[in-house]
Amino acid sequence: MVTPEEAKELTKNAKNPWSGEPAFFIGGKVYFVADSLTTNIALHEFSHPLVRSIAKENKALFDNLYKGLKETSEGRELIQEVLRLYPELNESDPLFKEEVIVRAIEKQGAGLFKTS
């Protein structure tokens, strides 16, 4: 748990510095800001290290997960959402793809994403 001031300091040199999100993943650690912890946020943030590991250890699987999302209307909506939220990232950036995949995991965990 960190304060908003600590979140700014921790991410000041990051590609996408903290801008009010309730949590973030940086330097191999998950941080929650103030009293923002919810089940969905925890699932989202703790999915980052898993998805990042897949990207490093099994790029074909990582690319296939992203490709599969691009082929669904829900996935395309997530891509547009990430484009709006993270204008500093582009669709070819692994961090962009990671964020889309993590958001899909979060939505699936909350029962908001179709599986078929």
C-alpha positions in Angstrom: 0.0 0.0 0.0 1.3 3.4 -1.0 0.1 7.0 -0.9 -0.6 8.9 -4.0 2.6 10.9 -3.4 4.6 7.6 -3.2 2.9 6.3 -6.3 4.0 9.5 -8.2 7.6 9.1 -6.9 7.8 5.3 -7.7 6.7 5.8 -11.3 8.1 9.2 -12.2 10.6 7.7 -14.6 8.3 5.0 -16.0 7.0 4.8 -19.5 3.6 5.4 -18.1 3.8 7.3 -14.8 1.1 7.0 -12.2 -2.0 9.2 -13.1 -4.5 8.3 -10.5 -4.9 4.5 -11.0 -6.0 2.6 -7.9 -3.0 0.2 -8.3 0.0 -0.5 -10.6 2.7 -3.0 -11.3 6.3 -1.8 -11.6 9.7 -3.2 -10.9 8.3 -6.7 -10.3 6.0 -5.5 -7.5 2.3 -4.8 -7.2 1.3 -1.5 -5.5 -2.1 -0.5 -4.2 -2.8 3.2 -3.7 -4.4 4.2 -0.4 -7.5 2.2 0.3 -8.2 1.2 -3.2 -8.0 -2.6 -2.9 -10.8 -4.6 -4.5 -11.0 -8.2 -5.8 -11.0 -7.0 -9.4 -8.0 -4.7 -8.9 -6.1 -7.4 -7.1 -6.8 -9.9 -9.9 -5.8 -7.3 -12.5 -2.5 -6.3 -10.9 -1.4 -9.8 -9.9 -2.1 -11.0 -13.5 0.6 -8.6 -14.8 3.5 -10.7 -13.6 1.9 -13.9 -14.9 1.2 -12.4 -18.4 4.7 -10.8 -18.5 6.3 -14.1 -17.7 4.3 -15.7 -20.5 5.5 -13.0 -22.9 9.1 -13.7 -21.9 9.0 -17.5 -21.7 6.5 -18.4 -24.4 6.1 -15.5 -26.9 4.1 -17.7 -29.3 1.4 -18.2 -26.5 1.5 -14.5 -25.6 1.0 -13.5 -29.2 -1.7 -16.1 -29.7 -3.6 -14.8 -26.6 -3.5 -11.2 -28.0 -4.5 -12.4 -31.5 -7.4 -14.3 -30.0 -8.6 -11.2 -28.2 -8.4 -9.1 -31.4 -10.8 -11.6 -33.1 -13.6 -10.9 -30.6 -15.8 -7.9 -30.2 -15.0 -7.8 -26.4 -11.2 -7.9 -27.2 -11.5 -5.1 -29.7 -13.3 -3.0 -27.1 -10.5 -3.7 -24.6 -7.9 -2.6 -27.3 -9.8 0.6 -27.8 -10.0 1.2 -24.0 -6.3 0.6 -23.6 -5.5 3.0 -26.5 -7.6 5.7 -24.8 -6.1 5.1 -21.3 -2.5 4.7 -22.4 -1.8 7.0 -25.4 1.9 6.6 -24.8 1.7 2.9 -25.8 1.0 1.6 -29.3 -0.5 -1.7 -30.4 2.9 -3.3 -31.2 4.3 -2.6 -27.7 4.4 -5.7 -25.5 3.2 -3.6 -22.6 0.1 -2.6 -24.6 -0.6 -6.3 -25.4 0.0 -7.2 -21.8 -2.5 -4.6 -20.5 -5.2 -5.8 -23.0 -4.7 -9.5 -21.9 -4.7 -8.5 -18.2 -7.9 -6.5 -18.6 -9.5 -9.6 -20.3 -8.4 -11.8 -17.4 -9.9 -9.2 -15.0 -13.2 -9.1 -16.9 -13.4 -12.8 -17.2 -12.8 -13.1 -13.4 -15.6 -10.7 -12.8 -17.9 -12.7 -15.1 -18.1 -9.8 -17.6 -16.3 -11.5 -20.6 -17.8 -14.1 -22.8 -15.9 -17.4 -23.0 -17.4 -18.6 -26.3 
